[in-house]
Amino acid sequence: MYWLIRTIILGLVAGYLASLLMKGNSSSLVGNIVIGIVGSFVGHFLFGLIGLGAYSFIGELIVAVAGACVFIYLMKRFA
């Protein structure tokens, strides 16, 4: 149960920070959570390709924000 709460909080913060960084309109609470969680998967995949990983909450947040920024960029580019 702890991991679910941690994932939702991480997704919310990452989605909100990514939407601020990408100068997009701030999504709803659920939208920020979805962007952050998808961004976390994207970030972990991309960082894994170059051999990097995150094991602390701050590290996971950085990876999730970076992935969410990439996800938002791709959404704007192809949508």
N, C-alpha and C positions, 0 to 999 in steps of 0.2 A: 504494500500500500504506500510505503514511503516513496518508492521510486516513481509512482504515478503522480503524486503531489509535487515531487521535485521536478518531474518532466513538464508538468503544466506550468509551474512557476517559471522554470527556465524558458519555456516556449513563449510565455507572455512577455517576459523582460526582453528576450532576444528579438521577438517580433516588433515590439515597440521601439527598441533602439535601432533596429534595421530600418524601420519606416522613417525614423527621424534622420538617419544617415543618408538614406536614398532620397530625401526630400519629397517623399510621397505623402499622400493624405493618410492620416492616421486611421487605421482600420478599427473595427469594433473590437471588443475584448476577445470574442471568439476568433475573429480574423487574425488578430495578433498572435494568439496561441497557435493557430494552424500554421501561419507563416513561420513562427519560431520553431515549431516541431519539425516541419518539412525542411526548414533551413538547417536545423541540427543534423538531420540525415545527410543533406547535401554537403554541409561543412565537414562532417566526419568522413564522408566518402572522399572529398577532395583532399583533405589533410592526410588521409590514409594513403592516397596515391603518392604523396611525396615523403611518406614515412614519418609523419608527425602524429601525435596523439595527445589527448587531454585527459587528465585524471583528477583534477580538482574542479570545484564548482566554477571558479573564475575562468579556468582553462576551457571548460565546456561552454561557458557563456561566450567567450571570445570566438570559439569555433562555430557556435550556433549563430552568432550575429554575422560572422563572415559568410556562412552558408545562406542565411536569410537574405543578405544583401545580394548574393549571386542569384538566389531564387526570385527576388523582386525584380532584378535587372532582366532576367529571362522572361518573366511574366510581362513586363513592359515591352520588351523587344518583340515577342512573338504573339502577344494578344492584341 
